[in-house]
Amino acid sequence: MAVFNLTPSDPSTFILMGIPGLETTHALISIPFSMSYIISLLGNFTVLFVVGKEQTLHKPMYLLLCMLALTDISMCTSIVPKALCIFWFNLKGITVGGCLTQSFFLHAGAMMYSAVLMTMAFDRYVAICNPLRYATILTNARIAKLGLVGLMRAVLFILPLPLLLSRLPFCANHIIPHTYCEHIAVAKISCGDITVNRRYGLVLTFVVIVLDLMLIALSYSLIIRALRRMSSKKAHQKALNTCTAHICVMLTSYTPFLFSHLTHRFGQGIAPHVHIILANLYFLVPPMLHPIIYGVKCKELREKVGKYTCRM
């Protein structure tokens, strides 16, 4: 109950307001939040369980799918439980250390997300453009190494964000008008100069995310060129079908991220609660849809999930 006695000037605590302007509907908003979170956990843990149990699924493609599932789980878990505490119990307080930790994990998860999607594009490129060398180029060990490189990149690039926040002075205002500790949202309540925070955030967006998108675009341009050279219509269709799931996952991942990021930085006339809802969609919708997309598009995975479902 002590959290209800917090004041905006408490030096050891930030106060997350949830969705300002929609406080009266927080209980209603919590329904899609909680349902999306439950579906995300069930779907992604099912993928991890089935791939782990089935030796026939111990392939690079499914190892990447497990990486995506782990990233999905970590991302939505970094924000949804705290958001539900705000919506259900009005528990808005979060320690400064807890806020910086949350900020690190959610932004590192987003960068790891991008690295996994980029590696998936490379996987599809090798599978279609160099099918005879696929088994030698992309081994499970090499995929694991690429995943480790992506994780190290995320940690090294995101670690400065909480460090930059920790150096900022926070005077009387400790109220964050958000459901989670997003870097710029926290920086904006500081009474100090946040120019470095803004610039570093833009560097991360345009150097890392845009670079990943460019490499993904390069992979698919090479894939399209290879598809146009195929004489067999059946082979053309089969190769195209292997890319469908990855393309759908990219659309559900990058679209809300870029839209939310651009509106947050440049959409000055948009209501604050719209910014916050869009920002939350990035952490709610993709983790919920990814297991469904791959479950529908990947026949082998679908059959294995069906096998375990029928046993229950």
Buried (B, 14 or more C-beta within 10 A) or exposed (E): EEBEEBEEEBEEBBBBBBBBBBBEEBEEBBEBBBEBBEBBBEBBBBBBEBBEEBEEBEBBBBBBBBBBBBBBBBBBBBBBEBBBBBBEEEBBBBEBEBBBBBBBBBBBBBBBBBBBBBBBBBBBBBBBBEEEEBEEBBBEEEBEEBBEEBBEBBEEBBEBBBEBBEEBEBEEBBBBBBBBBBBBBBBBBBEEEBEEBBEBBEEBBEEBBEEBBEBBEEBBEBBEEBBEEBEEEEEBEEBBEBBEBBBBBBEBBBBBBBBBBEBBBEBEEEEBBBBBBBBBBBBBBBBBBBBEBBBEBBEEBBEBBEEEEEEE
